[in-house]
């Protein structure tokens, strides 16, 4: 019985590998064909605030680094304004503003960012 299993194992592994490779190439083809200009994956609230801190949204009027911290503390920048800047930069879909959970998470990230600097 062991000899039978051991003799079939290489053939099983080769066929599994072939199926996985075929499945991956099919997924890539489908992904490229179905998402030409849509925002499929959302930037996480953490990454959104991190990008803002790094100056990624300066073209949308969001300051970077220390000036961003000052703007958060003064109330000039809040979660809605940051999300809108990402929407304007085509990084988030407009519907993101209606997602209360996402908006709250960005608010929390802005709080953490401003309190650690």
PAFI-525398 format. One record per residue: residue in one letter; x, y, z of N, C-alpha, C in turn. Coordinates in nm, 2 decimals. Atoms other than C-alpha are relative to their C-alpha. Layout:
% PAFI-525398
   res       nX       nY       nZ      caX      caY      caZ       cX       cY       cZ
     A        X        Y        Z        X        Y        Z        X        Y        Z
...
//
This chain:
% PAFI-525398
   res       nX       nY       nZ      caX      caY      caZ       cX       cY       cZ
     X     0.08    -0.12     0.00     0.00     0.00     0.00     0.09     0.13     0.00
     X    -0.08    -0.11    -0.01     0.28     0.24     0.09     0.07     0.03    -0.14
     X    -0.06    -0.02     0.13     0.45     0.17    -0.25    -0.09     0.06    -0.10
     X     0.10    -0.05     0.09     0.13     0.25    -0.43    -0.02     0.15     0.02
     X     0.01    -0.14    -0.03     0.09     0.58    -0.25     0.12     0.08    -0.04
     X    -0.12    -0.07     0.04     0.45     0.68    -0.30     0.02     0.00    -0.15
     X    -0.02    -0.01     0.15     0.45     0.59    -0.67    -0.10     0.10    -0.06
     X     0.10    -0.09     0.05     0.13     0.80    -0.72     0.03     0.15     0.04
     X    -0.02    -0.13    -0.06     0.25     1.10    -0.52     0.07     0.10    -0.10
     X    -0.06    -0.10     0.10     0.48     1.26    -0.79    -0.11     0.04    -0.11
     X     0.10    -0.03     0.10     0.20     1.24    -1.05    -0.11     0.09     0.06
     X     0.10    -0.08    -0.06    -0.05     1.39    -0.80     0.06     0.15     0.02
     X    -0.06    -0.13    -0.02     0.19     1.68    -0.72     0.01     0.08    -0.13
     X    -0.01    -0.07     0.14     0.25     1.76    -1.09    -0.13     0.05    -0.04
     X     0.13    -0.05     0.04    -0.12     1.77    -1.16    -0.05     0.11     0.08
     X     0.04    -0.11    -0.09    -0.19     1.99    -0.86     0.07     0.13    -0.04
     X    -0.07    -0.12     0.04     0.08     2.23    -0.96    -0.05     0.06    -0.13
     X     0.05    -0.05     0.12    -0.05     2.25    -1.31    -0.14     0.07     0.01
     X     0.13    -0.06    -0.02    -0.40     2.32    -1.19     0.01     0.14     0.07
     X    -0.02    -0.12    -0.07    -0.28     2.59    -0.95     0.05     0.11    -0.10
     X    -0.05    -0.10     0.09    -0.08     2.76    -1.23    -0.11     0.04    -0.10
     X     0.11    -0.04     0.09    -0.38     2.75    -1.47    -0.10     0.09     0.07
     X     0.09    -0.08    -0.07    -0.60     2.89    -1.20     0.05     0.14     0.02
     X    -0.06    -0.14    -0.02    -0.36     3.18    -1.13    -0.01     0.08    -0.13
     X     0.00    -0.07     0.12    -0.33     3.27    -1.49    -0.14     0.04    -0.04
     X     0.14    -0.03     0.03    -0.71     3.26    -1.53    -0.04     0.12     0.09
     X     0.04    -0.11    -0.09    -0.76     3.49    -1.23     0.06     0.13    -0.05
     X    -0.06    -0.12     0.05    -0.51     3.74    -1.37    -0.07     0.05    -0.12
     X     0.07    -0.04     0.12    -0.69     3.74    -1.70    -0.13     0.06     0.04
     X     0.13    -0.06    -0.04    -1.03     3.80    -1.53     0.02     0.13     0.07
     X    -0.02    -0.13    -0.07    -0.89     4.07    -1.30     0.03     0.11    -0.10
     X    -0.04    -0.11     0.09    -0.74     4.27    -1.58    -0.12     0.03    -0.09
     X     0.11    -0.03     0.09    -1.05     4.24    -1.80    -0.12     0.06     0.07
     X     0.12    -0.05    -0.07    -1.30     4.34    -1.53     0.02     0.12     0.08
     X    -0.02    -0.12    -0.08    -1.14     4.63    -1.35     0.08     0.11    -0.07
     X    -0.08    -0.10     0.07    -1.03     4.89    -1.60     0.02     0.13     0.08
     X    -0.01    -0.12    -0.07    -1.10     5.21    -1.40    -0.07     0.01     0.13
     X     0.07     0.00    -0.13    -1.26     5.11    -1.08     0.09    -0.02     0.12
     X    -0.08     0.02    -0.12    -1.13     5.13    -0.73    -0.05    -0.13     0.06
     X     0.05     0.13    -0.05    -1.15     4.76    -0.63     0.04    -0.01     0.15
     X    -0.05     0.01    -0.14    -0.94     4.77    -0.31     0.01     0.13     0.06
     X    -0.01    -0.13    -0.07    -0.98     5.04    -0.06     0.13     0.01     0.08
     X    -0.12    -0.03    -0.09    -0.68     5.20     0.11    -0.05    -0.01     0.14
     X     0.04     0.01    -0.15    -0.69     5.11     0.48     0.00     0.14     0.06
     X     0.00    -0.13    -0.07    -0.76     5.40     0.72     0.15     0.03     0.04
     X    -0.14    -0.03    -0.04    -0.40     5.36     0.85     0.08     0.04    -0.11
     X    -0.08    -0.04     0.11    -0.25     5.38     0.51    -0.04     0.13    -0.06
     X     0.05    -0.14     0.04    -0.47     5.68     0.42     0.07     0.11     0.08
     X    -0.06    -0.11    -0.08    -0.34     5.88     0.71     0.15     0.00    -0.01
     X    -0.14     0.00     0.03     0.01     5.76     0.65     0.04     0.07    -0.13
     X    -0.02    -0.07     0.13     0.00     5.87     0.29    -0.01     0.15     0.01
     X     0.02    -0.15    -0.02    -0.14     6.21     0.40     0.13     0.05     0.08
     X    -0.12    -0.04    -0.07     0.15     6.24     0.65     0.12     0.02    -0.09
     X    -0.12     0.00     0.10     0.40     6.17     0.37    -0.02     0.10    -0.11
     X     0.02    -0.10     0.10     0.25     6.44     0.16    -0.07    -0.04    -0.13
     X     0.06     0.05     0.12     0.07     6.23    -0.09    -0.12     0.08    -0.05
     X     0.12    -0.08     0.04    -0.24     6.45    -0.09     0.02     0.15     0.01
     X    -0.03    -0.14     0.00    -0.06     6.78    -0.10    -0.07     0.07    -0.12
     X     0.07    -0.05     0.11    -0.21     6.84    -0.44    -0.15     0.03     0.02
     X     0.14    -0.02    -0.04    -0.55     6.82    -0.28    -0.02     0.09     0.12
     X     0.01    -0.09    -0.11    -0.47     7.07    -0.01     0.02    -0.05     0.13
     X    -0.03     0.06    -0.13    -0.37     6.84     0.26     0.15     0.02     0.03
     X    -0.14    -0.02    -0.04    -0.05     6.94     0.44     0.07    -0.13     0.04
     X    -0.07     0.12    -0.04     0.22     6.69     0.53     0.07     0.02     0.13
     X    -0.08     0.00    -0.12     0.42     6.60     0.84    -0.05     0.09     0.11
     X     0.04    -0.09    -0.12     0.41     6.86     1.12    -0.11     0.09    -0.03
     X     0.11    -0.09     0.04     0.18     7.09     0.93    -0.13    -0.08     0.00
     X     0.12     0.08    -0.01    -0.07     6.81     0.90    -0.05    -0.02     0.14
     X     0.04     0.01    -0.14    -0.06     6.75     1.27    -0.06     0.12     0.05
     X     0.06    -0.12    -0.04    -0.12     7.11     1.33    -0.14     0.02    -0.05
     X     0.14    -0.01     0.06    -0.42     7.11     1.09    -0.10    -0.09     0.06
     X     0.10     0.09    -0.07    -0.57     6.81     1.26    -0.03     0.05     0.14
     X     0.03    -0.05    -0.14    -0.53     6.96     1.61    -0.08     0.13    -0.01
     X     0.08    -0.12     0.01    -0.68     7.29     1.49    -0.14    -0.02    -0.06
     X     0.13     0.03     0.06    -0.97     7.12     1.32    -0.01     0.03    -0.15
     X     0.00    -0.03     0.14    -0.87     7.23     0.97    -0.02    -0.12    -0.08
     X     0.00     0.13     0.07    -0.83     6.87     0.86    -0.08    -0.10     0.09
     X     0.07     0.10    -0.07    -1.07     6.60     0.97    -0.02    -0.12    -0.10
     X     0.01     0.12     0.07    -1.16     6.25     0.85    -0.08     0.02    -0.14
     X     0.08    -0.02     0.12    -1.42     6.37     0.59     0.09     0.08    -0.11
     X    -0.09    -0.07     0.10    -1.17     6.62     0.43     0.11    -0.09    -0.05
     X    -0.10     0.10     0.04    -0.90     6.35     0.42    -0.05    -0.10    -0.10
     X     0.06     0.10     0.09    -1.13     6.10     0.26    -0.04     0.07    -0.13
     X     0.03    -0.07     0.12    -1.25     6.36     0.01     0.13     0.03    -0.08
     X    -0.12    -0.02     0.07    -0.89     6.44    -0.08     0.04    -0.13    -0.07
     X    -0.03     0.12     0.06    -0.83     6.07    -0.15    -0.10    -0.03    -0.12
     X     0.10     0.01     0.11    -1.15     6.06    -0.36     0.04     0.09    -0.12
     X    -0.04    -0.09     0.10    -1.03     6.36    -0.55     0.13    -0.05    -0.08
     X    -0.13     0.06     0.06    -0.69     6.18    -0.61    -0.03    -0.13    -0.06
     X     0.05     0.12     0.06    -0.89     5.88    -0.74     0.06    -0.12     0.07
     X    -0.05     0.11    -0.09    -0.76     5.66    -0.45    -0.12    -0.07     0.07
     X     0.12     0.06    -0.07    -1.11     5.60    -0.30    -0.12     0.03    -0.09
     X     0.12    -0.02     0.07    -1.45     5.56    -0.44    -0.09     0.10     0.07
     X     0.08    -0.10    -0.07    -1.70     5.84    -0.37    -0.09    -0.06     0.11
     X     0.09     0.06    -0.10    -1.93     5.60    -0.18     0.07    -0.02     0.14
     X    -0.08     0.02    -0.13    -1.65     5.57     0.09    -0.05     0.10     0.11
     X     0.05    -0.09    -0.09    -1.79     5.88     0.25    -0.13    -0.04     0.07
     X     0.12     0.05    -0.06    -2.11     5.69     0.32     0.02    -0.12     0.09
     X    -0.04     0.11    -0.08    -1.93     5.41     0.50     0.04     0.05     0.14
     X    -0.03    -0.05    -0.14    -1.96     5.51     0.87     0.11    -0.07     0.07
     X    -0.10     0.07    -0.06    -1.73     5.24     0.98     0.14     0.05    -0.05
     X    -0.13    -0.04     0.05    -1.45     5.35     0.75     0.03     0.15     0.04
     X    -0.01    -0.14    -0.05    -1.51     5.72     0.84     0.05     0.00     0.14
     X    -0.04     0.00    -0.14    -1.48     5.64     1.21     0.14    -0.05     0.01
     X    -0.13     0.05    -0.01    -1.17     5.44     1.15     0.11     0.10    -0.04
     X    -0.09    -0.11     0.04    -1.01     5.73     0.97     0.01     0.10     0.11
     X     0.00    -0.09    -0.12    -1.11     5.96     1.26     0.09    -0.05     0.11
     X    -0.09     0.06    -0.10    -0.94     5.72     1.50     0.15     0.01    -0.04
     X    -0.14    -0.01     0.04    -0.62     5.71     1.29     0.05     0.14     0.01
     X    -0.04    -0.14    -0.01    -0.61     6.09     1.27     0.03     0.03     0.15
     X    -0.02    -0.03    -0.14    -0.65     6.10     1.65     0.14    -0.06     0.05
     X    -0.13     0.07    -0.04    -0.36     5.85     1.70     0.12     0.07    -0.06
     X    -0.10    -0.07     0.06    -0.15     6.04     1.45     0.03     0.13     0.07
     X    -0.02    -0.13    -0.07    -0.20     6.37     1.62     0.05    -0.01     0.14
     X    -0.04     0.01    -0.14    -0.15     6.24     1.97     0.14    -0.06     0.02
     X    -0.14     0.06    -0.01     0.18     6.06     1.89     0.11     0.09    -0.04
     X    -0.10    -0.09     0.05     0.35     6.36     1.75     0.00     0.13     0.08
//
